[in-house]
């Protein structure tokens, strides 16, 4: 079986500044070949299937995505034209099957060129549903997904859906945008959610993340099956882009301009991972010894962020304290604050389920491409 390092579909690229290697999917089956958002794994444990999002004409903001995958056994790309999703898909790490949502329904698409997507269930939810979930995460029994259902201008509903019956167990709802739901990896009655900014459809007004009566930035929340929820004050009173640690006792988050931090939900202890960096999205290995993060590069426009802005990718070995720039610059390729990219093409790095690779999106070759870095190679450079 091939790997990203030996496949004819990938090209090895060295960063011109650090010399760090990574591998870009340069075989083109679609104009954009984009990695998943960093919350969801996209590769099977055995390394055979690597899923991504192909887009043929990326011009419509919020347009649904298709799914496709690389089969490293046959060394080919398979585009699944029967998949359209407005939720980030969940990939079964053992089978490679994809689960995704569209409208009020959940679907499954098995690997195989002769397979077709089929509906698992439809939820009985009143009103118009914009999306069932920001990204699907599955419970330990493999029969339920956590949802943060968005209903137009009426906030989000949180809860679990049984994919065998479509039965939805509601945990709670919030009039503000509370999304980015992630079920706890060890506790099926606890989830991580986030207050997020959103654009009100009725008048186009951008609604920011609110502070509470004490001035605390309310990004970070845990929600429980019994309807209770708790806000977690972040370091430096700012947080973005959070994820669970594998032990289920902690979650980590990025803090722009300051670093990567965490919170132990059992003790309330604040955790400092790395300071003096400007992280955008981040992820870590199950033992929390290796971290990867991307960062915005906004010098050209006086610090103004925009979709499609330049970015960089970094690796941090917590055991040795050594830091490595993996990609020193992913360029904007003509995008500006006035001419933003229509799609969400941030790098979004994530360790794969077997922790042999980091998967991310890159723009360094002039387009939007899926890329993979070898953890062993980066670890060797940070010994």
N, C-alpha and C positions, 0 to 999 in steps of 0.2 A: 504494500500500500504506500502511496506517495504521502508526503507531508508538504506544508507550505515551503519548506526549504528545498524540496526536490521536485515539486510539481512544475510542469511546463507552463502552467497557467500564471505562475507568480514570478516576479522579477525581484532579485535582491538589490536593495538600495542601501547605500551607506550615507549617514548624515555627514555633510561636508565639514561640520564643526567638531563634533564629538567622535566621528568614525563609527558610531553605533549602527549595527545592521538591522534591517527589517525587510519584510517581503510584501510586495504590492501585487494585488490581483490585476495584472495588466491585460489579461485576456478579456475582451469586451463583449458582453452579451447585452448590455444596456448602457445608455448614456451615463447614468449615475449608478454606481454599485457601492452601496452605503452599508456600513456596519450597524448593528443594533445599538439602541440606547444602553448606557452602561449598567443598568439594573439587571438586564436579562442576558443570560448565557446564550451563545449562538452555536456552540460546537459540542458534538457528542463526546462522551468520555473516552471512547476508543479512537477519537481523532478522525473518523471517516467522513462525517458530514459537518460542513460549516455553512450556516445559513446567513443570508444577507438580504438587503432590500434593493432590488433593481428598479430603476425608474427610466422610462423612455423619453419623456418630455417634461422635465421638472420645472414647470412654470406656474402651477396653480398652488397658491398657499393653502395648506390644509388638505390637499388632495389625498385620497387613500393610497397606500403603498401596496405593491406586490411583494411576493416572497420568492426567493430562489436559493439554491445551495450549490456548494462545491462538493462533489463526490470524489474523495481522494483515492478510492479504490479503482474507479474507472478513469480518474483524472479528467473530469469534465464538469461543466457548469450546466445546471438544470434550472430553467426558469419556470415557475409554477404560475401559468397564466390564469389559472382558476382561483387565485387567491387575491382578494382585495381586503385590506384591513385598515381600520382607524384605531386599533389598539396595537401596542407592541407585542409581537407574538412570543409565546412561551415554547421553547424547544425542549422536548423530553430528552434528557441527557443520555438515556439508555437506548431508546429506539430511534431517535432523530425526528420523530413526528412533531409537526408544528400545530399549535393551537392558537387561534386568533379570533377577533371579534369584528363584527360589522353590523351596524344598526343595533337591534336588540338581541341578536343571535350570536352564539359561539359556534365555531367551526373547527374541524380537524383536517389536516392535510398530511398524509403519510408520505414518507420518502419513496421514490420510485417514479420513473417517467410515465408509467402506465396508471398511476394512481390519480384520483380526483378528490378535491376537497368536498367534504360533506358536513351538513349541519348536525351539531350535537344537541342543541336545545335553543329555545327562544324564551326570553324572560318576559313575564307578565308585569310590565312596568308602565304605568300611565304616562302620557305625554311624550313629547319628542325627545329621544335620546341621542345626544351628539356622539358619545362614545361610552362603551361599557367600562373601560379601564384605561388609565394612562399606560400601564404595562401589566400584563398578566403575571401573577405569581401564584404558585400552586401549594396547596396544603400537603402535609406528610402522607395523608391517605390517598393522594393522587386523584381524588374525585371532586375536589372543590378548587375554585379560583377566587382570589380576593378581588373585589371590584370597587372602583371609586367612580360610580356612574355620573356622567355629566349630563345635566338636563337643561340645555340652553342657558337662560339667565336665572336659573333657580338653584344654583349651587351643585353640590355633589352628594350622592348617597353612598355610604360604605356598607360592605357586607360580603357574604360568601354565597356563591352559586354552586349548586350541585349539578355537574355537567351531565349526569345521567338522567335527570328529571327536569332541569331548568328551575327547580325550586330555589328561591332567593331568600336567604336569612339576613334581614336588615340589621345592621349594627347601629347605624345612626345616620344623620345627614347634617349638612352645614350649608348655610346660605352663601357664605364666602366660598371661593374656589379652594377646596381641600382635596388635592389629588396626589399623584406620585405614590399611590398606595403599594405597600410591600408587606406580605404576610411574614411574620417572624419565622425564621428557619427552624425553631425548636418548639414553638408554641402556636398552635392553630387558633387560639383565641386572642391573639394580640397582633396588631399591625402597626407599621410606621406610615404616617401620612404627612403631608406638608401643605401649609397655606401657600398659595401661589398667586402671582399676579395674573389677571385675566382681562380680556377686552369684552365689555358688556355689549351684547349684540343690539340691544334696543337703541343705543345712542352712540356706540363706538368709543365710549370713554374707557380709558385704561384704569383699572382698579388695582391699586398697589397692595402689597402685603401690609396689613395693619399692625400697629403696635398696641399693646394692651394698656390698661389705665396706669401702669407703672412705667410705661415707655419701653417695655420689652418687645423685641422683634419676634413675632409669633410664627416663624417658619416651621419649627420642629414640633411634631405631635405624635403621640402614640394613642391608638384607639383600641378599645376592647370589645369583645363580643356582647357584653352586657350593656353597651351603650356609653360607658364612661370613657373619657378621654383626658389626656394630660399634655399640657404645653411644656416644652423643655427649653429653658433659657440658654442661648448659645454664648460662647466666648466672644468677646468684643461686640456683643449685641448685634451680631449678624451671622447668617448662615445661608447656605444654598447646597443643593445636590447631595443628599444624604443616602446612606445605605446601611443595611444590617451587617454586623459582624457575624461570622458563621456560628458562633456559640450562642447567639440569640440574647446574650446578656448586654451587649453594647451596640450602639450604632455610631457611625462616623459621618462627618460632614465637612464640606469645604467652607472656608471663610475667606472671601476675596481680600487680597492685600495682606493677609495675616498668616494663613497656613491651613493645615489639616488637623481637625480636632475630633474628639469623640465624647460620648456620654455613657457611663455605666448606668443603665436604667434600674438596676437593683440597689446600687449604693448612692446614686446621684453624683458620683465623682466625675469631674471633668478630666479628659485625657488629652494630652498634647502629643501629637505624632510628629509634626514637622512645622517649624515656624520660619518666617522670613521668605516665604514663597507666595505666589498669587494663584491658587488653584481654582479651576473652573468646575471640572468633574473629576472624581477619583474613585479608586477601587483598591482592594487588597486581597491577599491570599487568605486562605482559611485560618492559618496560624498567625495572621496579622504581622508577618515579618517583612513582606514585600508590598510596596505601594506603587501605583502608577497614577499620574494625574496629568491633565492637560491644562493649559493656561492661555488666556487671551493675550494677544500682542496688539495693543491699541495706540502705539506711539504716533502712527501716521495721521490720526484724526483727533489728536488732543484728548485721548482717553475715552472717546465716544464708542460705545459698543454697538455693533450691528450684526445682523445675521449674515454669515459669510466672512467675518473678520479673520485676520491672520491669527494663527495659534501655534502652540508648540506642545511637545509631549515629553514627559519626564518620568524617570524611574528612581525609586528610593529604596535602598536596602537598609531596613531598620536595624538589622543585626550588626552591620558594619558601620552604619552612619554615613555611607557613601551615596552620592547622588549622581545620576547620569542623565544627560540630555539625549533622548532617543531621536527626536526630530526637532531641530532647532527652529524651523519655520515652515508652517503650512500656509502658503500665501492666499490672499483674498481673490486672486484671479479676476480682477476687474470689478469686484463688488465694493461698494462704498456705502456710507450711511444713507445716501439718496437712492442708491441702486442695490438694495439688499438682495441676498439670495432668497429664493422662494421656499427653499426647504431647510430643514433643521439639520445642517451638515457639520455640527460640532464634532470633534474627534471622539468623544464618548468612550474612553478606553476601559476595557474590562479583562480580567483574567478569565480564561476558559475554565470549564468545570474540572478538567484534569490538571489545570494550572501549568501546563506546558507552554502556553502561548498567552499573549496579550492581543486582543482584537480591537481595532479602532478604525476610524475613517480618516483619510488623508486627502489633501488637495495639492500635495507637493509636485505632482506630475501634470498639473494643469487642469485636472477635472475633479471628480469626486469618486474616490476609489476605496475599496476594502483593503485593509492592510493588517499584517500579522507580525508580531515580534516574538522571537524565541526567548522564553524566560531564562533558560540555561545560558544563553549567550549574554544576556544583560546581567545576569547574576555573576557570571565570570568576570565581567568588566567592573563589578563593584565589590570584589573581594578585598 
